[in-house]
Amino acid sequence: MAGLSLKNIRKSYASLDVLHGIDLEIKSGEFIVFVGPSGCGKSTLLRSIAGLEQITAGELRIDGVLMNHVPPSKRGISMVFQSYALYPHMTVFENMAFGLRIAGMGKAEIDRRVRRAADILQLTDYLARVPKALSGGQRQRVAIGRAIVRDPRVFLFDEPLSNLDAALRVATRIEIAKLKETMPNATMIYVTHDQVEAMTLADRIVVFRDGRIEQVGTPMELYRKPANLFVARFIGSPAMNILPASIVETGAATTVRLASGGAAVLPVHTSADHRGADVSFGVRPEDLFIAEGGDARPAFQGTVDHIEQLGEVQLAYIDLGLGGEPFIAKLPGGAEVKRRTRIALAAGAGNAHLFDRGGRSLTAVQAVLGPG
């Protein structure tokens, strides 16, 4: 398969700039996921890689060969779209074989490729069916099979699960993960706005915002060490809690005073110039626990405003009296938590995060939260 190199890729529509100098290296055989909110440029970049959009500036190379002006059909790329776009009067076999027949491929080779793809996608028993006799997930697998039979150098997926219901999304996501294992040498680029898809499928995730890359890394790198506030809030469900704070002690360890009244000591070095600086402190809902007798004085105290009981866990939405977004704790499902009651929370040696006034991460290290 193929590696990709993107250097200073820009895309504009008249005076509207959509991509602002994208630099990215994708290794052969990687499964890369582009993630970000709607309108951030991820699909535009995918279509630019496919050749469906003309790059305004920059260089796109596949296996070292410049592709800027190479037509889509000559790039060795197959693309799977949101819509299945299957021919309703054709069988599954015929849908998967159609492009190969148009290309003039021999009957025996077409049969071999289609049956191989059907075996990979567990579609062998459905080859004689027409699309209306298939479930949504099966139709999407046929669309993926149509891409596989072309034996492309690069697979592109543009939000392929967005038209499926929740149960089918989970099932088809598992099928795509299995496809990745079945074809370990295939280079795949997958676009989604769903962070669960990104976290479960990707070798590396590329987080986009407003036509720029915010961070690139493995799923756990982005989860544990977000580069800035945007990534911290975007990766993780529920999102990371962010509180205003100020630095009160500097040196080999840094102490911050939280607006909620608690304090945090982080083993990160800061200079005397940072003393008194306004910062943002982040802690994930899953790193919080109810403070009980014998625990350190809680760092967070407030009133339970709402509870989402999910069985194994429950999400407690807590009003700390600061206004703004609620403070969320992910607690065991059996924990005694009631609405309109006071709750005290602490965080042990969980991952704590500190961000400067510009939103850049100062640290993402083990912190001890407790009394000020």
DADADA-V387217 format. One record per residue. N is the residue number from 1. RES is the residue in one letter. PHI is phi in whole degrees, 0 to 359 (NA if undefined). Layout:
# DADADA-V387217
n=N res=RES phi=PHI
n=N res=RES phi=PHI
This chain:
# DADADA-V387217
n=1 res=M phi=NA
n=2 res=A phi=227
n=3 res=G phi=263
n=4 res=L phi=237
n=5 res=S phi=230
n=6 res=L phi=245
n=7 res=K phi=235
n=8 res=N phi=51
n=9 res=I phi=288
n=10 res=R phi=233
n=11 res=K phi=221
n=12 res=S phi=228
n=13 res=Y phi=244
n=14 res=A phi=56
n=15 res=S phi=270
n=16 res=L phi=268
n=17 res=D phi=270
n=18 res=V phi=255
n=19 res=L phi=243
n=20 res=H phi=242
n=21 res=G phi=75
n=22 res=I phi=275
n=23 res=D phi=242
n=24 res=L phi=202
n=25 res=E phi=245
n=26 res=I phi=241
n=27 res=K phi=282
n=28 res=S phi=299
n=29 res=G phi=89
n=30 res=E phi=281
n=31 res=F phi=253
n=32 res=I phi=254
n=33 res=V phi=245
n=34 res=F phi=269
n=35 res=V phi=226
n=36 res=G phi=161
n=37 res=P phi=292
n=38 res=S phi=303
n=39 res=G phi=83
n=40 res=C phi=274
n=41 res=G phi=105
n=42 res=K phi=294
n=43 res=S phi=289
n=44 res=T phi=298
n=45 res=L phi=294
n=46 res=L phi=298
n=47 res=R phi=292
n=48 res=S phi=291
n=49 res=I phi=296
n=50 res=A phi=289
n=51 res=G phi=92
n=52 res=L phi=279
n=53 res=E phi=235
n=54 res=Q phi=278
n=55 res=I phi=292
n=56 res=T phi=284
n=57 res=A phi=204
n=58 res=G phi=104
n=59 res=E phi=231
n=60 res=L phi=243
n=61 res=R phi=236
n=62 res=I phi=241
n=63 res=D phi=52
n=64 res=G phi=83
n=65 res=V phi=264
n=66 res=L phi=296
n=67 res=M phi=246
n=68 res=N phi=310
n=69 res=H phi=245
n=70 res=V phi=277
n=71 res=P phi=296
n=72 res=P phi=307
n=73 res=S phi=292
n=74 res=K phi=255
n=75 res=R phi=271
n=76 res=G phi=71
n=77 res=I phi=239
n=78 res=S phi=241
n=79 res=M phi=233
n=80 res=V phi=248
n=81 res=F phi=262
n=82 res=Q phi=301
n=83 res=S phi=275
n=84 res=Y phi=296
n=85 res=A phi=53
n=86 res=L phi=267
n=87 res=Y phi=283
n=88 res=P phi=293
n=89 res=H phi=271
n=90 res=M phi=260
n=91 res=T phi=287
n=92 res=V phi=302
n=93 res=F phi=302
n=94 res=E phi=293
n=95 res=N phi=298
n=96 res=M phi=288
n=97 res=A phi=272
n=98 res=F phi=303
n=99 res=G phi=297
n=100 res=L phi=290
n=101 res=R phi=294
n=102 res=I phi=298
n=103 res=A phi=282
n=104 res=G phi=83
n=105 res=M phi=288
n=106 res=G phi=293
n=107 res=K phi=300
n=108 res=A phi=296
n=109 res=E phi=291
n=110 res=I phi=300
n=111 res=D phi=299
n=112 res=R phi=296
n=113 res=R phi=293
n=114 res=V phi=295
n=115 res=R phi=291
n=116 res=R phi=295
n=117 res=A phi=296
n=118 res=A phi=297
n=119 res=D phi=293
n=120 res=I phi=298
n=121 res=L phi=263
n=122 res=Q phi=56
n=123 res=L phi=245
n=124 res=T phi=304
n=125 res=D phi=285
n=126 res=Y phi=245
n=127 res=L phi=299
n=128 res=A phi=267
n=129 res=R phi=275
n=130 res=V phi=265
n=131 res=P phi=305
n=132 res=K phi=294
n=133 res=A phi=268
n=134 res=L phi=246
n=135 res=S phi=283
n=136 res=G phi=299
n=137 res=G phi=295
n=138 res=Q phi=293
n=139 res=R phi=297
n=140 res=Q phi=294
n=141 res=R phi=294
n=142 res=V phi=296
n=143 res=A phi=298
n=144 res=I phi=293
n=145 res=G phi=299
n=146 res=R phi=298
n=147 res=A phi=282
n=148 res=I phi=298
n=149 res=V phi=296
n=150 res=R phi=283
n=151 res=D phi=51
n=152 res=P phi=283
n=153 res=R phi=280
n=154 res=V phi=222
n=155 res=F phi=260
n=156 res=L phi=240
n=157 res=F phi=240
n=158 res=D phi=253
n=159 res=E phi=45
n=160 res=P phi=291
n=161 res=L phi=255
n=162 res=S phi=293
n=163 res=N phi=268
n=164 res=L phi=262
n=165 res=D phi=285
n=166 res=A phi=302
n=167 res=A phi=295
n=168 res=L phi=292
n=169 res=R phi=299
n=170 res=V phi=297
n=171 res=A phi=297
n=172 res=T phi=287
n=173 res=R phi=299
n=174 res=I phi=295
n=175 res=E phi=297
n=176 res=I phi=291
n=177 res=A phi=297
n=178 res=K phi=292
n=179 res=L phi=299
n=180 res=K phi=301
n=181 res=E phi=290
n=182 res=T phi=289
n=183 res=M phi=238
n=184 res=P phi=295
n=185 res=N phi=268
n=186 res=A phi=281
n=187 res=T phi=270
n=188 res=M phi=231
n=189 res=I phi=236
n=190 res=Y phi=234
n=191 res=V phi=255
n=192 res=T phi=203
n=193 res=H phi=256
n=194 res=D phi=266
n=195 res=Q phi=292
n=196 res=V phi=295
n=197 res=E phi=300
n=198 res=A phi=298
n=199 res=M phi=293
n=200 res=T phi=273
n=201 res=L phi=255
n=202 res=A phi=280
n=203 res=D phi=284
n=204 res=R phi=222
n=205 res=I phi=249
n=206 res=V phi=248
n=207 res=V phi=266
n=208 res=F phi=251
n=209 res=R phi=209
n=210 res=D phi=52
n=211 res=G phi=77
n=212 res=R phi=229
n=213 res=I phi=274
n=214 res=E phi=272
n=215 res=Q phi=195
n=216 res=V phi=233
n=217 res=G phi=179
n=218 res=T phi=292
n=219 res=P phi=307
n=220 res=M phi=286
n=221 res=E phi=296
n=222 res=L phi=291
n=223 res=Y phi=289
n=224 res=R phi=271
n=225 res=K phi=227
n=226 res=P phi=298
n=227 res=A phi=285
n=228 res=N phi=203
n=229 res=L phi=298
n=230 res=F phi=299
n=231 res=V phi=295
n=232 res=A phi=301
n=233 res=R phi=282
n=234 res=F phi=280
n=235 res=I phi=267
n=236 res=G phi=112
n=237 res=S phi=221
n=238 res=P phi=296
n=239 res=A phi=293
n=240 res=M phi=300
n=241 res=N phi=285
n=242 res=I phi=239
n=243 res=L phi=235
n=244 res=P phi=292
n=245 res=A phi=206
n=246 res=S phi=218
n=247 res=I phi=279
n=248 res=V phi=247
n=249 res=E phi=223
n=250 res=T phi=241
n=251 res=G phi=127
n=252 res=A phi=297
n=253 res=A phi=238
n=254 res=T phi=244
n=255 res=T phi=253
n=256 res=V phi=241
n=257 res=R phi=264
n=258 res=L phi=275
n=259 res=A phi=296
n=260 res=S phi=285
n=261 res=G phi=109
n=262 res=G phi=275
n=263 res=A phi=216
n=264 res=A phi=222
n=265 res=V phi=249
n=266 res=L phi=243
n=267 res=P phi=283
n=268 res=V phi=230
n=269 res=H phi=279
n=270 res=T phi=227
n=271 res=S phi=269
n=272 res=A phi=300
n=273 res=D phi=296
n=274 res=H phi=277
n=275 res=R phi=302
n=276 res=G phi=86
n=277 res=A phi=291
n=278 res=D phi=282
n=279 res=V phi=222
n=280 res=S phi=244
n=281 res=F phi=252
n=282 res=G phi=238
n=283 res=V phi=216
n=284 res=R phi=281
n=285 res=P phi=305
n=286 res=E phi=284
n=287 res=D phi=269
n=288 res=L phi=262
n=289 res=F phi=215
n=290 res=I phi=288
n=291 res=A phi=282
n=292 res=E phi=239
n=293 res=G phi=306
n=294 res=G phi=97
n=295 res=D phi=285
n=296 res=A phi=300
n=297 res=R phi=305
n=298 res=P phi=297
n=299 res=A phi=275
n=300 res=F phi=228
n=301 res=Q phi=224
n=302 res=G phi=189
n=303 res=T phi=252
n=304 res=V phi=289
n=305 res=D phi=265
n=306 res=H phi=201
n=307 res=I phi=229
n=308 res=E phi=250
n=309 res=Q phi=272
n=310 res=L phi=250
n=311 res=G phi=98
n=312 res=E phi=296
n=313 res=V phi=228
n=314 res=Q phi=224
n=315 res=L phi=257
n=316 res=A phi=258
n=317 res=Y phi=264
n=318 res=I phi=241
n=319 res=D phi=268
n=320 res=L phi=272
n=321 res=G phi=81
n=322 res=L phi=256
n=323 res=G phi=76
n=324 res=G phi=74
n=325 res=E phi=288
n=326 res=P phi=292
n=327 res=F phi=270
n=328 res=I phi=247
n=329 res=A phi=240
n=330 res=K phi=263
n=331 res=L phi=242
n=332 res=P phi=304
n=333 res=G phi=299
n=334 res=G phi=270
n=335 res=A phi=295
n=336 res=E phi=279
n=337 res=V phi=230
n=338 res=K phi=231
n=339 res=R phi=295
n=340 res=R phi=63
n=341 res=T phi=243
n=342 res=R phi=283
n=343 res=I phi=220
n=344 res=A phi=241
n=345 res=L phi=235
n=346 res=A phi=223
n=347 res=A phi=226
n=348 res=G phi=281
n=349 res=A phi=272
n=350 res=G phi=277
n=351 res=N phi=285
n=352 res=A phi=248
n=353 res=H phi=226
n=354 res=L phi=232
n=355 res=F phi=233
n=356 res=D phi=281
n=357 res=R phi=297
n=358 res=G phi=274
n=359 res=G phi=89
n=360 res=R phi=280
n=361 res=S phi=289
n=362 res=L phi=267
n=363 res=T phi=196
n=364 res=A phi=212
n=365 res=V phi=232
n=366 res=Q phi=292
n=367 res=A phi=234
n=368 res=V phi=246
n=369 res=L phi=257
n=370 res=G phi=183
n=371 res=P phi=289
n=372 res=G phi=273
